Amino acid sequence: MVKPGKYNITAYQGATYDLNLTWTIGGTAVNLTNYTAAMQVRTAANASTAILSLTNGSGITLGGTAGTIDVTISSTTMGAATPGQYVYDLELNSGSAVTRLIQGTFQIQAEVTR
């Protein structure tokens, strides 16, 4: 079992958000071939509705043997998001195990220029 890393995010309403990670164990990249990924942002962990929901090919790109994870939220999606303080986590599924890789707060700061 991998303990999730804590990573607090500040994103900006109306601006593209990018997060680029490489998952390594003992300095070696984890082969993410055949993995799926999901990330959700909610008002609270027990909230029934997600504010943002990303998956492979829809905001998340996995880099196979390089172990990279690229998260991109478009400026259009961020423009429609309500500013506030939320929580999120990012999970990777190998088919036989689910790993919560990172988790934390997801703050959206209000846009002034429209």
N, C-alpha and C positions, 0 to 999 in steps of 0.2 A: 504494500500500500504506500502511495506517495502522499505526503501531507501537502495540501494546496499552499501555494505561495500567496502572500498577501500583496496585492497591487491595487492601490487606489487610483482611480482614473478621473481626470478632469477633461471634459469635452465641451465644445463650444457650439451653441445653437447656431445653425446656418453654415457651419464649416465642416469640411470633410474630416473625419477622425480616422487615424491610422495607428495601429499597434503591430509591431513586428517582434516576434519571439523566436527563440530556438530552444527546444526542449532537449536537454542533455542529462545524462546520468553518468557520473564519474568522468565528465569531460568528453563523453562520446555522444553524438547526436542519436536520438531515438528515431528509428525508422518508422515514419508515419504512413507508409504505404498500406492501404486497406483500412485506415482509420477513418472515422467520421468525427466531426466536431460540432458542438453547439454552444452558444453563448446567449444568455438571457439577462435582461435588465428589468428589475421589478421595484415597486415602491417598498416592498419588504419581502423577505424570503418566503413568507407564507401567502403573499398576494396571489390571487387567482389569475390575474391578467399580466402579461409581460408588456413593458413599455417598448422594448426592442427585443427582437429575436433573430439571431443569425445562425446559419448552418453552412456546411460545405457548399461552395458555389453560390451562396447567397450571403456574402459578407465575410466568409472565412475561406482562406486558401491554405491547404496543407502542402508542404514541400517535400513529401516522400522521404527519401533517405537522408536528406539534409536536416530533417527534424524541425523545419521552419513552420511557423504559424503566422499568417498575415490576416489581421482583422481590419476591414475597411467599412466604415459607415459613411454613406454618401452625404453630401451637403444638403440634398433634398430631404433625406430621412432625418438628418439632424435639425433641419429647419422646421420640421413638423413636430419635433420633440418638445415637450414642456420642460422648461428649466426647473431644476430641483435636485434633491439629494436622493439617490437610489442605491440599490445593491445589485451585484451581478456575480456570475461565475462563468468559467469557461471549462467545458468538459470534453474529453477525448474518449472515443469508444473504439476499442480494438476488435469488437465482436465477441470477445470473451470477458473483457473487463472494462469498466468505466473509470477514468481517472479525472478527478477535479483538479485541474492544473493550477489555476489561479482564481482568486476571489477577492472581493473588497467593495468599496463604495464606488459609485459611478455618478459623479456630479456633472450636471449640465448647466453651464453658465449662459445667461440670457444674451441674445444678440441685440445690439443697438442699431447697427446699420442694416436696413432692409431694402 
